[in-house]
Amino acid sequence: MIFHEYLNTPKTKEQLVNIAREHGLNWNEDQVELFCYLDPNIFQRETGQWSVKVDERRQIILDAIEKALEKRPLTKIDPNIIEHLPSDMIVPHNEAIEVAVSTGRYESPRENIIRVKRK
């Protein structure tokens, strides 16, 4: 949903209404609030602002993928991505591929390769 990309930094209900309108949704504050309550990845902070839950493991894997792909169009999961992960973290190839593909920026043509998605 459109809010997830904006909620990496906390937003007020009014800010979310404006974001919804920018994307063509004519939602009022109550509708925005209902959407936020129903989305399991969005939560309300003590300050009343809304934010998205960050999956730390997923973010660590994504950071390793981005580091491995900094200067090249494709990379091997093992060893290139694995070497950028913490030494105590075990990540199966299919999990690394799922994280990469779910961003929409990467694709996996083979089981050990991740590359920048071609347009």
N, CA, C and O of each residue as an XYZ file, in Angstrom:
476
protein
N       0.838     -1.193      0.000
C       0.000      0.000      0.000
C       0.873      1.244      0.000
O       2.045      1.194      0.373
N       0.312      2.317     -0.406
C       1.062      3.565     -0.558
C       1.658      4.079      0.740
O       2.688      4.753      0.698
N       1.076      3.803      1.864
C       1.567      4.365      3.117
C       2.897      3.760      3.567
O       3.695      4.443      4.209
N       3.143      2.519      3.247
C       4.332      1.837      3.761
C       5.610      2.573      3.394
O       6.497      2.713      4.236
N       5.724      3.040      2.178
C       6.954      3.712      1.769
C       7.132      5.053      2.472
O       8.258      5.542      2.566
N       6.077      5.651      2.960
C       6.151      6.934      3.664
C       6.311      6.780      5.165
O       6.754      7.706      5.845
N       5.955      5.627      5.680
C       5.926      5.442      7.132
C       7.235      4.931      7.723
O       7.263      4.490      8.872
N       8.308      4.986      6.960
C       9.612      4.690      7.552
C       9.960      5.759      8.573
O      10.714      5.513      9.515
N       9.405      6.945      8.378
C       9.471      7.996      9.394
C       8.037      8.235      9.853
O       7.129      8.264      9.022
N       7.811      8.406     11.141
C       6.449      8.548     11.664
C       5.698      9.720     11.032
O       6.272     10.774     10.757
N       4.406      9.508     10.812
C       3.537     10.526     10.219
C       2.269     10.674     11.050
O       1.798      9.724     11.675
N       1.729     11.887     11.040
C       0.454     12.135     11.713
C      -0.678     11.679     10.800
O      -0.480     11.431      9.611
N      -1.850     11.578     11.376
C      -3.026     11.205     10.609
C      -3.283     12.213      9.493
O      -3.659     11.836      8.383
N      -3.079     13.487      9.789
C      -3.293     14.539      8.788
C      -2.310     14.387      7.617
O      -2.685     14.575      6.459
N      -1.070     14.050      7.922
C      -0.084     13.842      6.865
C      -0.473     12.645      5.995
O      -0.292     12.677      4.778
N      -0.999     11.604      6.611
C      -1.423     10.432      5.844
C      -2.627     10.743      4.964
O      -2.737     10.205      3.863
N      -3.523     11.595      5.427
C      -4.655     12.020      4.600
C      -4.130     12.737      3.364
O      -4.611     12.494      2.257
N      -3.157     13.611      3.539
C      -2.571     14.332      2.406
C      -1.886     13.379      1.435
O      -2.004     13.542      0.220
N      -1.172     12.388      1.960
C      -0.508     11.398      1.108
C      -1.549     10.616      0.315
O      -1.378     10.387     -0.883
N      -2.627     10.206      0.978
C      -3.693      9.470      0.294
C      -4.283     10.313     -0.830
O      -4.514      9.806     -1.928
N      -4.524     11.577     -0.571
C      -5.101     12.464     -1.605
C      -4.140     12.659     -2.773
O      -4.570     12.738     -3.924
N      -2.842     12.738     -2.482
C      -1.848     12.857     -3.560
C      -1.874     11.640     -4.479
O      -1.501     11.726     -5.649
N      -2.315     10.519     -3.944
C      -2.386      9.284     -4.724
C      -3.803      9.009     -5.233
O      -4.109      7.894     -5.656
N      -4.648     10.006     -5.191
C      -5.985      9.880     -5.762
C      -7.035      9.246     -4.881
O      -8.124      8.924     -5.357
N      -6.736      9.057     -3.604
C      -7.719      8.496     -2.677
C      -8.362      9.639     -1.899
O      -7.663     10.436     -1.273
N      -9.643      9.719     -1.935
C     -10.353     10.789     -1.240
C     -10.787     10.299      0.145
O     -11.979     10.224      0.446
N      -9.797      9.969      0.977
C     -10.063      9.435      2.303
C     -10.044     10.550      3.333
O      -9.256     11.491      3.238
N     -10.928     10.429      4.325
C     -10.893     11.367      5.445
C     -10.043     10.752      6.563
O      -9.529      9.643      6.421
N      -9.902     11.477      7.670
C      -9.044     11.010      8.766
C      -9.516      9.682      9.344
O      -8.699      8.822      9.677
N     -10.824      9.512      9.464
C     -11.345      8.258     10.023
C     -11.015      7.067      9.126
O     -10.679      5.990      9.621
N     -11.110      7.256      7.814
C     -10.805      6.168      6.888
C      -9.314      5.820      6.928
O      -8.943      4.646      6.895
N      -8.469      6.841      6.999
C      -7.019      6.609      7.096
C      -6.709      5.866      8.385
O      -5.934      4.911      8.386
N      -7.310      6.302      9.475
C      -7.076      5.663     10.766
C      -7.543      4.203     10.747
O      -6.854      3.329     11.273
N      -8.693      3.936     10.151
C      -9.196      2.569     10.052
C      -8.235      1.704      9.244
O      -7.929      0.577      9.635
N      -7.764      2.228      8.125
C      -6.800      1.483      7.318
C      -5.561      1.140      8.137
O      -5.072      0.011      8.093
N      -5.058      2.113      8.880
C      -3.847      1.899      9.682
C      -4.074      0.862     10.777
O      -3.190      0.053     11.059
N      -5.245      0.883     11.391
C      -5.543     -0.117     12.418
C      -5.639     -1.523     11.822
O      -5.260     -2.499     12.470
N      -6.142     -1.628     10.598
C      -6.348     -2.931      9.982
C      -5.081     -3.520      9.366
O      -4.994     -4.733      9.179
N      -4.110     -2.684      9.053
C      -2.865     -3.175      8.461
C      -1.947     -3.663      9.578
O      -1.555     -2.871     10.435
N      -1.595     -4.946      9.587
C      -0.775     -5.478     10.686
C       0.654     -4.928     10.719
O       1.345     -5.066     11.728
N       1.098     -4.311      9.634
C       2.463     -3.776      9.589
C       2.547     -2.313     10.011
O       3.641     -1.757     10.111
N       1.408     -1.695     10.256
C       1.382     -0.293     10.677
C       0.950     -0.237     12.136
O       0.024     -0.937     12.545
N       1.627      0.603     12.918
C       1.255      0.746     14.318
C       1.284      2.223     14.717
O       1.918      3.053     14.065
N       0.586      2.516     15.792
C       0.539      3.884     16.298
C       1.532      4.018     17.453
O       1.519      3.230     18.398
N       2.384      5.025     17.355
C       3.381      5.282     18.399
C       2.727      5.973     19.592
O       1.577      6.406     19.516
N       3.458      6.071     20.678
C       2.955      6.733     21.878
C       2.632      8.201     21.612
O       1.781      8.787     22.282
N       3.315      8.790     20.631
C       3.101     10.200     20.287
C       1.841     10.402     19.455
O       1.454     11.540     19.192
N       1.195      9.311     19.038
C      -0.001      9.413     18.213
C       0.303      9.328     16.730
O      -0.614      9.254     15.911
N       1.580      9.339     16.375
C       1.955      9.228     14.971
C       1.957      7.761     14.545
O       2.068      6.849     15.365
N       1.831      7.570     13.235
C       1.791      6.229     12.675
C       3.129      5.891     12.044
O       3.814      6.759     11.502
N       3.495      4.611     12.122
C       4.768      4.164     11.585
C       4.610      2.726     11.099
O       3.635      2.052     11.432
N       5.567      2.270     10.317
C       5.535      0.899      9.830
C       6.553      0.077     10.617
O       7.637      0.560     10.944
N       6.191     -1.173     10.916
C       7.104     -2.062     11.630
C       8.241     -2.430     10.694
O       8.021     -2.719      9.518
N       9.438     -2.419     11.213
C      10.611     -2.767     10.427
C      11.034     -4.182     10.793
O      11.251     -4.496     11.964
N      11.147     -5.013      9.797
C      11.619     -6.373     10.001
C      13.142     -6.324      9.947
O      13.728     -6.216      8.870
N      13.781     -6.403     11.113
C      15.223     -6.218     11.208
C      15.997     -7.263     10.395
O      16.965     -6.923      9.715
N      15.583     -8.505     10.460
C      16.280     -9.558      9.711
C      16.203     -9.272      8.219
O      17.205     -9.362      7.510
N      15.044     -8.938      7.758
C      14.834     -8.626      6.338
C      15.704     -7.441      5.917
O      16.287     -7.449      4.833
N      15.789     -6.435      6.768
C      16.588     -5.251      6.445
C      18.079     -5.590      6.394
O      18.800     -5.063      5.547
N      18.541     -6.449      7.277
C      19.944     -6.868      7.267
C      20.268     -7.602      5.963
O      21.311     -7.368      5.352
N      19.364     -8.489      5.546
C      19.562     -9.227      4.294
C      19.566     -8.269      3.110
O      20.413     -8.379      2.225
N      18.630     -7.336      3.090
C      18.551     -6.366      1.999
C      19.802     -5.491      1.942
O      20.301     -5.194      0.857
N      20.303     -5.084      3.090
C      21.545     -4.297      3.125
C      22.714     -5.094      2.551
O      23.545     -4.546      1.826
N      22.780     -6.374      2.870
C      23.858     -7.224      2.347
C      23.743     -7.367      0.825
O      24.753     -7.356      0.121
N      22.535     -7.500      0.329
C      22.315     -7.595     -1.119
C      22.759     -6.309     -1.801
O      23.443     -6.342     -2.824
N      22.366     -5.177     -1.226
C      22.732     -3.888     -1.822
C      24.240     -3.668     -1.813
O      24.790     -3.137     -2.777
N      24.912     -4.066     -0.742
C      26.377     -3.939     -0.687
C      27.036     -4.825     -1.736
O      27.989     -4.406     -2.393
N      26.535     -6.039     -1.896
C      27.113     -6.968     -2.866
C      26.892     -6.493     -4.304
O      27.683     -6.814     -5.190
N      25.826     -5.733     -4.539
C      25.501     -5.262     -5.891
C      25.955     -3.826     -6.164
O      25.597     -3.255     -7.194
N      26.738     -3.236     -5.259
C      27.116     -1.833     -5.410
C      27.732     -1.502     -6.761
O      27.343     -0.513     -7.383
N      28.666     -2.290     -7.224
C      29.417     -1.941     -8.421
C      29.241     -2.950     -9.557
O      30.023     -2.962    -10.508
N      28.223     -3.786     -9.457
C      28.018     -4.788    -10.502
C      26.528     -5.033    -10.729
O      25.717     -4.793     -9.835
N      26.168     -5.506    -11.908
C      24.745     -5.719    -12.201
C      24.177     -7.009    -11.639
O      22.960     -7.134    -11.502
N      25.047     -7.991    -11.303
C      24.566     -9.231    -10.696
C      25.598     -9.754     -9.718
O      26.773     -9.389     -9.773
N      25.145    -10.612     -8.826
C      26.040    -11.159     -7.808
C      25.564    -12.546     -7.398
O      24.393    -12.892     -7.551
N      26.501    -13.331     -6.875
C      26.162    -14.639     -6.329
C      25.766    -14.459     -4.865
O      26.316    -13.622     -4.149
N      24.803    -15.264     -4.449
C      24.398    -15.221     -3.038
C      25.547    -15.714     -2.179
O      25.909    -15.098     -1.177
N      26.108    -16.833     -2.591
C      27.237    -17.395     -1.859
C      28.442    -17.356     -2.784
O      28.442    -18.063     -3.792
N      29.441    -16.589     -2.500
C      29.843    -15.985     -1.238
C      29.544    -14.494     -1.126
O      29.604    -13.951     -0.023
N      29.225    -13.813     -2.222
C      29.189    -12.350     -2.236
C      28.212    -11.723     -1.239
O      28.580    -10.792     -0.522
N      26.993    -12.210     -1.183
C      26.013    -11.641     -0.251
C      26.280    -12.151      1.164
O      26.199    -11.390      2.128
N      26.594    -13.429      1.284
C      26.836    -14.040      2.592
C      27.955    -13.323      3.348
O      27.882    -13.182      4.569
N      28.974    -12.876      2.644
C      30.100    -12.215      3.332
C      29.720    -10.864      3.936
O      30.444    -10.349      4.788
N      28.607    -10.289      3.515
C      28.146     -9.010      4.068
C      27.159     -9.187      5.226
O      26.692     -8.202      5.798
N      26.847    -10.412      5.564
C      25.928    -10.697      6.674
C      26.719    -10.882      7.965
O      27.896    -11.241      7.922
N      26.087    -10.642      9.110
C      26.763    -10.922     10.382
C      27.151    -12.397     10.440
O      26.441    -13.248      9.903
N      28.263    -12.700     11.082
C      28.790    -14.067     11.094
C      27.861    -15.068     11.788
O      27.927    -16.264     11.507
N      27.009    -14.599     12.678
C      26.110    -15.507     13.387
C      24.748    -15.657     12.708
O      23.844    -16.280     13.264
N      24.599    -15.094     11.519
C      23.311    -15.124     10.823
C      23.365    -16.127      9.665
O      24.227    -16.037      8.791
N      22.439    -17.075      9.677
C      22.344    -18.069      8.615
C      21.135    -17.727      7.759
O      20.013    -17.627      8.256
N      21.379    -17.550      6.462
C      20.310    -17.174      5.540
C      20.289    -18.161      4.375
O      21.250    -18.228      3.608
N      19.209    -18.926      4.232
C      19.109    -19.826      3.083
C      18.995    -19.024      1.780
O      18.516    -17.891      1.784
N      19.429    -19.607      0.695
C      19.377    -18.935     -0.603
C      17.966    -18.477     -0.956
O      17.776    -17.368     -1.453
N      16.974    -19.334     -0.699
C      15.603    -18.969     -1.073
C      15.098    -17.765     -0.273
O      14.283    -16.996     -0.783
N      15.552    -17.585      0.946
C      15.155    -16.414      1.723
C      15.797    -15.148      1.159
O      15.143    -14.110      1.062
N      17.070    -15.231      0.787
C      17.748    -14.076      0.181
C      17.061    -13.692     -1.125
O      16.870    -12.508     -1.403
N      16.695    -14.676     -1.914
C      16.005    -14.412     -3.181
C      14.649    -13.778     -2.921
O      14.277    -12.819     -3.597
N      13.903    -14.300     -1.949
C      12.569    -13.758     -1.641
C      12.653    -12.304     -1.205
O      11.841    -11.481     -1.628
N      13.627    -11.980     -0.362
C      13.798    -10.599      0.097
C      14.139     -9.696     -1.079
O      13.573     -8.610     -1.212
N      15.054    -10.133     -1.929
C      15.473     -9.323     -3.072
C      14.320     -9.090     -4.044
O      14.063     -7.954     -4.444
N      13.635    -10.148     -4.421
C      12.552    -10.055     -5.403
C      11.380     -9.236     -4.862
O      10.722     -8.525     -5.621
N      11.118     -9.327     -3.572
C       9.968     -8.611     -2.987
C      10.115     -7.093     -3.053
O       9.119     -6.378     -2.945
N      11.328     -6.590     -3.227
C      11.520     -5.144     -3.325
C      11.089     -4.603     -4.682
O      10.789     -3.417     -4.817
N      11.060     -5.481     -5.695
C      10.726     -5.052     -7.041
C      11.929     -4.517     -7.810
O      11.812     -4.209     -8.996
N      13.071     -4.403     -7.163
C      14.270     -3.872     -7.822
C      15.195     -4.958     -8.339
O      16.057     -4.692     -9.177
N      15.025     -6.186     -7.847
C      15.934     -7.260     -8.188
C      15.172     -8.467     -8.712
O      13.966     -8.604     -8.503
N      15.905     -9.341     -9.399
C      15.338    -10.594     -9.875
C      16.390    -11.685     -9.714
O      17.569    -11.402     -9.501
N      15.951    -12.917     -9.818
C      16.858    -14.048     -9.653
C      16.691    -15.000    -10.834
O      15.752    -15.796    -10.864
N      17.604    -14.921    -11.809
C      17.488    -15.800    -12.974
C      17.863    -17.248    -12.680
O      17.414    -18.157    -13.378
N      18.686    -17.472    -11.647
C      19.095    -18.815    -11.222
C      19.104    -18.856     -9.703
O      19.006    -17.818     -9.048
N      19.220    -20.037     -9.150
C      19.078    -20.205     -7.700
C      20.174    -19.566     -6.852
O      19.972    -19.398     -5.649
N      21.318    -19.203     -7.417
C      22.378    -18.593     -6.623
C      22.737    -17.188     -7.107
O      23.749    -16.628     -6.686
N      21.920    -16.620     -7.984
C      22.226    -15.320     -8.589
C      21.099    -14.326     -8.289
O      19.915    -14.652     -8.380
N      21.502    -13.113     -7.933
C      20.555    -12.009     -7.820
C      21.110    -10.889     -8.688
O      22.306    -10.597     -8.659
N      20.245    -10.282     -9.441
C      20.690     -9.178    -10.292
C      19.685     -8.046    -10.247
O      18.530     -8.214     -9.855
N      20.170     -6.882    -10.666
C      19.294     -5.731    -10.765
C      18.280     -6.036    -11.852
O      18.640     -6.518    -12.926
N      17.021     -5.758    -11.579
C      15.942     -6.077    -12.503
C      16.112     -5.304    -13.802
O      16.385     -4.103    -13.799
N      15.948     -5.999    -14.886
C      16.014     -5.358    -16.193
C      14.669     -4.746    -16.520
O      13.618     -5.278    -16.163
N      14.722     -3.624    -17.201
C      13.467     -2.930    -17.536
C      12.909     -3.395    -18.835
O      11.860     -2.914    -19.263
